[in-house]
Amino acid sequence: MQPQPSRILIYGVTGSGKTTLAPRIAGRLGLPWHSVDDLTWEEGWIEVPPEIQRERIAEICAQPAWVLDSAYSS
């Protein structure tokens, strides 16, 4: 039996379908899903300062299992 992946990054340009695909994969594998948009933008599309963005994402990446969808290069 193949080991199940536990950390999956769905990366693509805006409109490519990553926010549709990521929760489907997470649901099928029983992993938590996080949209990077939710970590980098507050309500009303107010940008979170970059250092806080990095802290939020680093906290998730330190976990043993996750699915992230992102289009950000840094």
N, CA, C and O of each residue as an XYZ file, in Angstrom:
296
protein
N       0.837     -1.190      0.000
C       0.000      0.000      0.000
C       0.881      1.252      0.000
O       1.838      1.346      0.768
N       0.549      2.206     -0.864
C       1.294      3.459     -0.982
C       1.009      4.354      0.222
O      -0.131      4.419      0.681
N       2.026      5.043      0.738
C       1.758      6.004      1.814
C       0.946      7.181      1.267
O       1.114      7.584      0.116
N       0.079      7.713      2.096
C      -0.763      8.850      1.699
C       0.016     10.145      1.880
O       0.666     10.321      2.910
N      -0.030     11.063      0.907
C       0.630     12.354      1.103
C      -0.039     13.117      2.233
O      -1.245     12.987      2.444
N       0.730     13.904      2.955
C       0.166     14.642      4.084
C       0.372     16.150      3.975
O      -0.240     16.912      4.724
N       1.225     16.587      3.053
C       1.442     18.017      2.822
C       1.395     18.250      1.313
O       2.249     17.774      0.565
N       0.378     18.991      0.889
C       0.154     19.178     -0.546
C      -0.026     20.659     -0.839
O      -0.857     21.323     -0.219
N       0.752     21.178     -1.784
C       0.625     22.555     -2.240
C       0.021     22.546     -3.639
O       0.565     21.933     -4.557
N      -1.098     23.225     -3.788
C      -1.728     23.417     -5.094
C      -1.358     24.836     -5.515
O      -1.798     25.806     -4.899
N      -0.552     24.951     -6.561
C      -0.024     26.240     -6.983
C      -0.462     26.529     -8.414
O      -0.373     25.660     -9.282
N      -0.933     27.745     -8.660
C      -1.332     28.106    -10.013
C      -1.732     29.559    -10.102
O      -1.858     30.248     -9.090
N      -1.926     30.012    -11.307
C      -2.316     31.399    -11.545
C      -3.770     31.618    -11.156
O      -4.534     30.667    -10.993
N      -4.136     32.867    -11.013
C      -5.511     33.236    -10.693
C      -6.468     32.646    -11.724
O      -6.243     32.756    -12.929
N      -7.530     32.024    -11.240
C      -8.541     31.465    -12.127
C      -8.226     30.082    -12.663
O      -8.967     29.573    -13.504
N      -7.151     29.456    -12.204
C      -6.754     28.146    -12.737
C      -7.513     26.976    -12.101
O      -7.419     25.847    -12.584
N      -8.263     27.232    -11.024
C      -9.052     26.176    -10.397
C      -8.463     25.610     -9.125
O      -8.965     24.615     -8.602
N      -7.402     26.226     -8.614
C      -6.753     25.684     -7.417
C      -7.659     25.734     -6.186
O      -7.589     24.834     -5.349
N      -8.499     26.748     -6.050
C      -9.394     26.836     -4.904
C     -10.566     25.867     -5.029
O     -11.252     25.602     -4.041
N     -10.800     25.347     -6.196
C     -11.787     24.281     -6.386
C     -11.134     22.932     -6.104
O     -11.723     22.079     -5.440
N      -9.930     22.742     -6.604
C      -9.233     21.462     -6.457
C      -8.773     21.196     -5.024
O      -8.948     20.088     -4.518
N      -8.190     22.192     -4.370
C      -7.586     21.990     -3.046
C      -8.560     21.430     -2.008
O      -8.213     20.454     -1.343
N      -9.763     21.993     -1.831
C     -10.656     21.408     -0.824
C     -11.148     20.016     -1.202
O     -11.460     19.211     -0.325
N     -11.219     19.730     -2.486
C     -11.616     18.377     -2.913
C     -10.556     17.362     -2.519
O     -10.869     16.289     -2.004
N      -9.298     17.713     -2.766
C      -8.206     16.822     -2.371
C      -8.183     16.668     -0.855
O      -8.067     15.557     -0.337
N      -8.294     17.782     -0.153
C      -8.284     17.742      1.312
C      -9.412     16.860      1.847
O      -9.199     16.057      2.756
N     -10.596     17.009      1.289
C     -11.734     16.202      1.732
C     -11.541     14.726      1.456
O     -11.869     13.885      2.293
N     -11.021     14.412      0.307
C     -10.809     13.009     -0.062
C      -9.757     12.350      0.830
O      -9.886     11.179      1.186
N      -8.711     13.109      1.190
C      -7.631     12.549      1.998
C      -7.796     12.795      3.496
O      -7.017     12.283      4.299
N      -8.811     13.577      3.873
C      -9.030     13.871      5.290
C      -7.986     14.815      5.869
O      -7.607     14.699      7.035
N      -7.525     15.754      5.042
C      -6.518     16.718      5.478
C      -7.137     18.099      5.640
O      -8.123     18.413      4.973
N      -6.570     18.932      6.520
C      -7.068     20.305      6.626
C      -6.652     21.123      5.411
O      -5.531     20.994      4.919
N      -7.559     21.964      4.931
C      -7.297     22.822      3.776
C      -7.214     24.266      4.227
O      -7.998     24.724      5.057
N      -6.245     24.974      3.661
C      -6.054     26.394      3.946
C      -5.853     27.125      2.622
O      -4.988     26.761      1.824
N      -6.649     28.145      2.402
C      -6.464     29.006      1.233
C      -5.525     30.130      1.630
O      -5.794     30.846      2.595
N      -4.436     30.298      0.908
C      -3.478     31.345      1.241
C      -4.135     32.726      1.152
O      -3.742     33.640      1.877
N      -5.124     32.889      0.277
C      -5.842     34.177      0.233
C      -6.430     34.523      1.598
O      -6.428     35.689      1.995
N      -6.932     33.521      2.316
C      -7.517     33.764      3.640
C      -6.456     34.142      4.672
O      -6.778     34.737      5.701
N      -5.210     33.806      4.406
C      -4.114     34.112      5.326
C      -3.435     35.439      4.995
O      -2.739     36.006      5.837
N      -3.630     35.929      3.794
C      -2.923     37.125      3.348
C      -3.824     38.338      3.137
O      -3.336     39.446      2.913
N      -5.127     38.131      3.207
C      -6.080     39.230      3.019
C      -7.139     39.181      4.109
O      -7.628     38.107      4.459
N      -7.488     40.337      4.642
C      -8.592     40.474      5.594
C      -9.856     40.838      4.819
O      -9.801     41.142      3.627
N     -10.978     40.804      5.501
C     -12.259     41.140      4.870
C     -12.159     42.492      4.171
O     -11.574     43.435      4.705
N     -12.728     42.576      2.988
C     -12.671     43.794      2.189
C     -11.381     43.908      1.388
O     -11.045     44.988      0.902
N     -10.660     42.805      1.249
C      -9.401     42.735      0.505
C      -8.359     43.720      1.030
O      -7.684     44.410      0.266
N      -8.248     43.763      2.368
C      -7.209     44.561      3.015
C      -6.016     43.641      3.238
O      -6.132     42.613      3.904
N      -4.872     44.016      2.679
C      -3.693     43.153      2.738
C      -3.131     43.058      4.157
O      -2.990     44.065      4.851
N      -2.819     41.848      4.569
C      -2.153     41.596      5.835
C      -0.669     41.924      5.639
O      -0.100     41.580      4.603
N      -0.037     42.577      6.609
C       1.389     42.883      6.455
C       2.203     41.606      6.168
O       1.924     40.551      6.736
N       3.208     41.711      5.283
C       3.971     40.525      4.871
C       4.540     39.695      6.020
O       4.540     38.466      5.940
N       5.024     40.333      7.088
C       5.595     39.561      8.192
C       4.532     38.713      8.901
O       4.827     37.613      9.369
N       3.306     39.219      8.979
C       2.213     38.446      9.585
C       1.779     37.336      8.630
O       1.458     36.231      9.069
N       1.769     37.623      7.334
C       1.465     36.582      6.346
C       2.432     35.411      6.522
O       2.016     34.254      6.585
N       3.717     35.722      6.599
C       4.738     34.672      6.737
C       4.546     33.874      8.022
O       4.685     32.651      8.023
N       4.227     34.562      9.114
C       3.989     33.870     10.388
C       2.806     32.910     10.273
O       2.886     31.766     10.719
N       1.725     33.372      9.682
C       0.533     32.536      9.534
C       0.823     31.293      8.687
O       0.432     30.180      9.039
N       1.508     31.503      7.578
C       1.800     30.392      6.675
C       2.817     29.445      7.298
O       2.694     28.228      7.165
N       3.826     29.996      7.981
C       4.829     29.148      8.641
C       4.174     28.269      9.712
O       4.554     27.109      9.871
N       3.208     28.803     10.438
C       2.507     28.026     11.467
C       1.793     26.822     10.850
O       1.829     25.722     11.402
N       1.151     27.035      9.712
C       0.468     25.931      9.027
C       1.489     24.931      8.486
O       1.322     23.722      8.643
N       2.540     25.435      7.852
C       3.540     24.540      7.254
C       4.273     23.704      8.291
O       4.805     22.645      7.958
N       4.313     24.150      9.527
C       4.960     23.386     10.592
C       4.105     22.195     11.044
O       4.595     21.301     11.734
N       2.834     22.188     10.655
C       1.939     21.098     11.031
C       2.267     19.850     10.206
O       2.850     19.955      9.127
N       1.894     18.677     10.708
C       2.211     17.439      9.996
C       1.362     17.180      8.751
O       1.726     16.357      7.912
N       0.233     17.880      8.629
C      -0.646     17.612      7.486
C      -1.389     18.878      7.094
O      -1.884     19.619      7.943
N      -1.456     19.109      5.783
C      -2.193     20.264      5.268
C      -2.283     20.206      3.748
O      -1.516     19.517      3.075
N      -3.258     20.965      3.235
C      -3.360     21.274      1.818
C      -3.451     22.785      1.729
O      -4.305     23.395      2.372
N      -2.580     23.393      0.940
C      -2.576     24.837      0.713
C      -2.827     25.111     -0.748
O      -2.350     24.382     -1.617
N      -3.582     26.168     -1.023
C      -3.656     26.629     -2.417
C      -3.105     28.035     -2.472
O      -3.430     28.873     -1.631
N      -2.271     28.291     -3.462
C      -1.574     29.565     -3.524
C      -1.204     29.941     -4.955
O      -1.076     29.091     -5.836
N      -1.039     31.247     -5.151
C      -0.522     31.757     -6.418
C       0.618     32.718     -6.149
O       1.069     33.421     -7.054
N       1.087     32.753     -4.910
C       2.120     33.701     -4.515
C       3.497     33.068     -4.604
O       3.690     31.922     -4.197
N       4.452     33.813     -5.135
C       5.795     33.255     -5.301
C       6.676     33.467     -4.074
O       7.631     32.717     -3.869
N       6.384     34.449     -3.275
C       7.224     34.681     -2.100
C       6.448     34.400     -0.863
O       6.975     34.535      0.241
